[in-house]
C-alpha cells in the first residue's frame, strides 16, 4: 500500500527514473522492446488489432448517415449525432479509463474495453428508435475509452524510444484500417441487408480483434499498478496543463480530427446527391483510401524519428489542405483523390503529434495521452455535426470553408510548436 502510494506521488511530481535526450525525449532502458524483436512485434500487432476494433466500431455509422436521415426522419446534423455522442462520451471517459488502468493494468483495461464495446455494438444494431441508438452509441463511447486512453501510454512505457515512432505509427495504422474496414463493411452490408446488419457485422469483426489482442499483447513490464489517488491525479494533470507544448499538441488534435470528421460526414451526403447519386456500398467504397493513410502514418513516424517531428508535422497539415482544395472540383475521380490526399495529410500529422505527446511527457504519460485524445475526440464531437450543418447551409463550398479554417488553425499551431523548447527530464 505504501509502495503504491509512493509510486503515485512520484509519478505526479515527475520523479520517475529517466534521462534526457533531444526534444525532451527519454532514453529507455535496455529492457524495452525494440524494432525487430518478438516483443515489439507482438505489442505492435496487438495494438494494431486494438486500433482496428476501436475505429471500426466508432465510425461504422458514417456511411449510414443518409440512411439514418431517411429511417428516422432527422436532419444531416441530427444523423451526425450517431457519431458525435460516441466521440463525446469517449472523450469524457478518457481520464477515468486512464486512472482505472493505473490501478488494474494497461492490457486488462484495454481488453475488457474492446469486449464490452463490441457487445454494445450488437445491441445498437437492434435499437428500436433513434433515441435508443444514441443512448447505446453513447455507452459504446464510454466502453471504447479504455483503448485510446491507455494505448499510447502502454507503448511509450514498453517500447524503446528509438522504435516508439514506428510502433505508434503502426497503432495509428490500425486506426486507419479499422476506419476503412468498419465503414466499408458496414456500408456494404447495409446496401444489401440494411443498416442494422451493417452495424452487427462490424461488432463481430471487433470481437475477433479483441480475441487477437488478448492472445498477443505482452504484459506491462514498466508499469506498477497503483491505487487511485485524487490529489496525485489532479497534480499529474496540472503538470501537462502548465506545459505550452502539450497544450499546443492538444489543439492540433482537436483541429485535425475536427476537419477529418466534418469532411467525411459531409461527403456521404454529397455523393448521395446529384450528380453522383451513389448508393451506400459505393459511398462506403471511398474509404478504400484508408490504406494510404495507414501507410502515411507509418512513414511519418519513421521520418519523425529521423529528421524530427518539428519538420514533419506542418508538412502533414499542408498536404491535408491541398486535399481539401482538390475536393472542390466536380469530377468524382478528383473528389476521391482529394479525400485520399486529405487522409494522407491527416494521418501523417496525427501520427507525429500523438507520438510527440508520449515522448514529451516525462511523467504521468497516461494523463498526457488522455488529454490529447480528449481534445482529439472533442474536436470530432463538435466539428462532426458542424459538417452536417455546413452541408445543409451551403452544400460543399460551405464544408470546404469549414475544413480550410480548421486546418489553417492547425498550421499556425504546428508552426508555434516548431519554436516550442523541449522539456528537461526530471532528476531521478
N, C-alpha and C positions, 0 to 999 in steps of 0.2 A: 504493500500500500504506500509506504513512504517512498519506495523507489519509483513507483508510477507517478506520484505527485511531483517528485524532483524532476523527472523527465519532462513532465508537462510544463513546469516552471522554466526549466532550462530552454525548452523549445520556444516559449513565449518571449523569453528575454534574449534569445539569439545566442545562447552559449553552447550550441551543438558543435561537435568537433568538425572543423573544416579548415581548409587552407585556400587562400585566394588565388585566383587566376585572372586572365584577361576578361574584360567586360563584366566583371562581377561574378564570374562563374566559380564553381567549387571543384577542386580536383578530387575525384573519387578514389576510394581505397581499391586495392587490387582484388578485393572480393566481389566487386561489382561486375555484372555481365558485360562483356564486350562483343562487338560485332564479330560474327563467325563462330561464337561459342554456342553450345547446346542451350544453355540457359537464356541467352539472348534470343535465339530462335523461338524457344517455347513461349517466352514472355511476349515477343512481338506477334506471334500467331494468335495467342490468346487474346491480346488486346485488339488485334485486327478483328477477331470474331466479335468482341465486345462492341467495337465501333460499328460493325455491320448491324448487329441487333439494335443498338441504340438509334441509329439514324433511320433504319428501315421502319421501326415502329413509330418513331417520332414524326416522320414526314410522309408516311404511307398515304394519308388522305389528300396530299397536294394535287395529284392529277384528278381527284374526285370532286374538286370544288364546284365545277359546273354542275355535276350530277347532284351534289348536295343542295345547290340552289333550286334545282327542279324538284327534288324529292321532298324537301321541307319548306319550300317557298320562302327562302331567305335571300338577302342581297349578297353580292360578291364579298363585301366586307364582313357580313354575318357568317357566311360559309367559311371565311378565313379563320374564324374563331376556333374551328375544329383543330387548327394548328396552334393558334395563339394561346389557348388555355393550357395546352400541354407544355409549351415552352415557358409560359409564365409560372406554372406551379413547379416545373423543374427548376427554374431559377431560384424560386423561394426555398426549395428543399435542398439546394446545393450545400449550404453551410451545415445544416443539421446532418446531412449524409456524411460530410467530411468528418464531423465530430464523432459520429457513430463509428466510422472506420478507425478513428484514433483509438477507440475503446475495444472494438471487436475484430479488427484486422481488415486489411485492404481487400484481399481476394474474397473473403467471405461476404462482405457487403456488396461487392460488385456482382458476384454470382447470384445472390438472393435477389438483388435488384433486377437483373435480367429475367429471372424466372417469374417474378411477380408481374413485371411489365408485360411479358408475353401472355400470361393468363388474363390480364385485364384487356389485352388486345382481342382475345377471343370473345370476351363479354361485350366489348364495344361493337363487334360485328353483329351482335344480336340486339343492339339498342332499339327500343320501341319508339323513340322520339328524338328530335334534335337536342332537346334539353338533356335527356338521358345520355346521349352520345357525348355531349360536352362534359357532363359530370364524370363519365368513365375516362374520357381523354384527360381530364384534369388529374384524376387519380393515377393514371398511367404516367403522367409527367412527374408526379411525386416519386413513383417507383423507379423511374428511369434515372433519377438524380444520382443514384449510387455509382453509376459508371463514370459519367464525366466529372463528378466531384472528386473522385479518387484516382481515376486512370492516370492522369499526368503526374500526380504526386507519387503514385506507385512506380512509374517508370523513372522519375527523377531520383527516387531512392534506390532503385535496384540496378539501373543501367549506368555504365561508366560514362563520364562526362563527354569523352571523345566520341561516343556512339549514341548519345542521347538524341541529337537532332535526327538521326536516321530512324531511331526507334519511334519517336513521337511522329515523325513523318509517316511511318507505316501505320501507326494507330489512326492518324487522320485519314490515311488512305482507306482504312477500313470504314471510316465515316463516309467517305466518298462512295465506296462500293455499296455500303448499306443504303445511302441515299438513293443511289441508282436502282439497286435491286428491289428495294421496298416500293418505290414509286412505279417501277416498270412492272413488277409482279402484280401489284395492286391494280394498276390501270388495265393491264391485260386481262386479268380475271374479271374485273368489273365490266369490261366491254363484252364479255361472253356470258357471265353469270350474275352480274350485279355487284354493287359496291360492297355488300356485306361479305360476299365470298372473297372479294379482294382483300379486305381487312383481315379476315380469318387466315388467308394464305400467308400473309406477312407475319402473323402471330406464330404460325407453325415454323416458318423459317427462323424466327428468333429463338424458339425453343431449341432448335438444333444448334444454334450458335451458343446458347447458354450451356448446353451439354459439352460442347467443344472447349469452352472456357474452363469449366470445372476440371476437365481432364488435363489440360495443358499448363495452366497458369502456375509458375513457380511460386512457392510460398515467399512471403516477405522475409528478407534476411537483415534488413536495416531499419525496420520499424518496430519499436517496442510499444505494445498496446498500453494505453493509459486511461484512467477514469476521466470522464468529462469534468472539467473544472471551469465554471463560467468566467471567473476572473481571468484565468490564463487564456481562455478562448478569445475574450474581448481584447486582451493585451496583444494577442497574436494578430488579430485583425487590425489593430491600431498601427502595428509596425508597417503593414502594407498600405494602409490608408495615408500614412505620412510620407510614403515614397512616391515622388512625382513620376518616376519611371513606371512603376506598377500601375498608377492611375492612368497614364497615357496608354499603356498596353490594354487596360480595361476599356478605354474609349475606342481603341482600334477594334476590339472585339464587337462592341455594340454597333459601330458604324458599318463594319464589313458584313456582319451577319444580317443586319437590318436591310442592307442593299440586296444581298443574295436572296433572302426570303421574299422580299417585296417583288422582285423581278420574277422569280419562279412562281409565286402565287398568281401574278397578273398574266403571265404568258399562257397559262391554261385557258383563260377567258379569251385571250387574243387569238389563239389557234382554233378555238371552237367557233369563233365568229367569222363572218365573211372577210376576206375572200378565201380563207383556208378551209373552214368547216371540217376540222378534223374530229374523229371520234376519240374515245377515251384511251384506247390502245395506242393510237397514233400520237396522241398528246404525250402519253407516258413514254413513248419511244425517244422523245427529246432528251430524256435522262440518260440515254446511252452515251452522252458526252461525259458522264461522270468518271469513267476510267482515265480520261485526260486529266481531270482534277486530281485523281488518285496519283497519277504519275507526277504531276507538278508538285504535289505536297512532298513526295519523297525526294525529288530533285532539289526543291527549295531547301529541304532540311540538310542535304549534303552540301549545297552551296553555302548555306549559313555557317556550317562547320568549317568551311574552307576560307571564305572571304569575309565573313562577318554578317550578322543579322542587320546591322545598320545600313548596309548597302542593298540587301535583298528585299527588305520589307517595302520601301517605297516603290521599287520596281514592280512588285506584285500588284500594288494599287494602280499603277499606271496601266498595266495590262488589263485590269478589270475595267477601267474607264474606257479603254479602246473597245472592249467587248460590248459595253452598253451602247456606245455610239454606233456600232455596226448594226445593232438590232433595230435602229431607226429606219433601215432600208426595207423595201417591200418584199423582194423575193424570199420565199421560205428558206431556201438554202442559206442565204445570208443572215437571216434571223437566227437560224440554228447555229451558224458559225459564230455569230456574236455571243450567243448564250455559252457556247463552248469556250470562247476566249475569256468571258467573264468568269467562268468556272475555274479556268486555269489560274487567273489572277487572284481570285478569292482564296483558293486552297493554298496557293503559294504563300500569300500574305498571312493567312491564318496559321499555317504550319510554323512559320518563322516566329510570329508573335506568341503563340502558345508555348513553344519551346523556350522562348526568352523568359517567360514567366517562371517556369520551373528552375531555370539556371540563375536567374537574378535573385530569387528568394533563397537566402541562406538558412532561414528558419521558417517553421510553420508553412511548409510548401503546400499542404492540402488546403489551407485557408487562402493562400495566394491563388492557387488554381481555381478554387471555388469562387473567389471574387471575379476573376477573369471570366469564368463561364456564366456567372450571374449576369454580368454585362452582356455577354455573348447571346444568351437566350432571352435576356430582357430586350435587347435590340430586335430580336426576331419577333417577340410578342407585340412590340409597339409598331414596328415597320411593316409586319406582315399584313395586318388589316389596313394599314395606310396604302399598301399596294393595291388592295381591292378597291378602296375608296378612290384612289387616283384613277384607276381604270373606269370606274363609274362616272367620275367627274370629267375626264378629258381623254379617255382611251390611252393609247400607247405613248403619245408625246408627254402626257402628264406623268406616266410611270417613269419614263426616261428622266424627266426633270427631277423627280424624287431621288432616283438612283444616283444621278450625277452629283446632286447636292450632298448626299451621304458620303459618296466616295471622295469628293473634294475635301470634306471634313477629315476623312481618314488620311488623305495625303498630307494635309497640314500636320496632323498628329504624328505621322511617321517621320516627317522631317524634323519635328521637335525631338523625337526620340533619338535621331542621329546625334543631337547635341547633348543628350542626357548623360551625365557622367556615370560611370559604373559605381556600384556599391562596394565598399570594402567588407570583406568577410569578417564576422565576429571572431574575437580571440577565443581560442579553445585550448 
